[in-house]
Amino acid sequence: MTTPRVFLLPKATPSSPNFTIISLPHPRTSTSTRFLLHPDTGLHEITKITPTATAPRSWLFAGAPSDTKDEKTPVDWVGDGQTIQDASLYVSTPVDPLFVLLPRLLPAGAPKAHFLPLDDVLDTFTATDDDDVGDSADKSHWGAALKLGSVARRQVEARIKVVCDTVDVDGETAYRPSLEKVLALLVGKCEVMAEGGLPKSMEDMFVVKPLVLPISEAQPEGGEEEAGKEGDDAAIEEASRTTLVVVGKSNEEKKDEETADEESAPPKPRNLLPPASKAIIQLLRLRVASQFLSASYLTTHLSVLLATALTSAHDFTSLDTYLSELKRLRSEALSLRSGDFSMKRGLDDDGGDAGAGKRRKKEEEEAEKKRKKNVSRGVRDLGKANTRGMAKMTSFFKKKA
């Protein structure tokens, strides 16, 4: 019996009640990967969400209500109810077909392509030459994806036209992949992704966390204002108590005392590095977006080219300077804290020796109690007998003179 799986699929319509799952080369690794082909919305990426091993989960499905048993419902296969041990969830989301096309349009180390008609460009995806990437299953599924009249073929044609140079040859348009247009489009995707804001998990992990100031440099919110208010109140109270004392002093003496108080006062904590500005945060988001696209959908050589193009389009000098300064401050704060820990460990070691002596004494007392507890009653009674004046047992075993 086939194990059922849980999918989140695009909404079906009367004109497209069925979906097709096809196998295509993954844009990053070129391994055979499952994609969902929707008759109306085109290609979808299937993402598997698996619970952690430390928190196992399962699916529990209830049967259809009695008033809907005669109707066709999505839970007909459940019957009266069913539990699925595998709690994996498969989510289908629309994906740009361009990512799947790029490994074929711009392979690594390939010479510059020639201008070809659109049909000839599409034939490169369904070719059966031994040098092509992908196995026979991938090739057959490419043919299914590029079926004439399908929405997937229309999407592929539209994306090819966006990233290709064109030229008219005998009244027919010929296409040639353009690396400049591809990189410009990828940079635009990174900008849109960063401008709209990254998902919360990515934002917290890759943007907020790297920009957190060291603890020694952190300034509590409203700290300066509250400190100022407390200082003013303390100064007023001190002045009220010492009014009689300072009466009759000269202005020079008062100024000298104020200067001495300022010098003896401990320095106020201050931030050596201000919080990251909006421009720096946006640059970091942009870099994270490019790294995400590179790690998920681009081959290695395209990832390198995207990083270079992004650096040419945006100046990351301020971000790199801020991150290097932040790294230096963290290193200094860590060294200071490690010094404090070593001093504390020295005190703990002294206390640890005393504690070890107490534990040793306690263990000896417990061992003595255990030894006395295991002694027989006769031996205990004999130990209570009065042996004063009696010769010891060892006296009977001395050598004769």
Summary of the structure (lengths in Angstrom):
residues: 401
radius of gyration: 39.5
end to end distance: 99.7
largest distance: 137.8
contacts: 911
relative contact order: 0.08
helix: 54%
strand: 13%
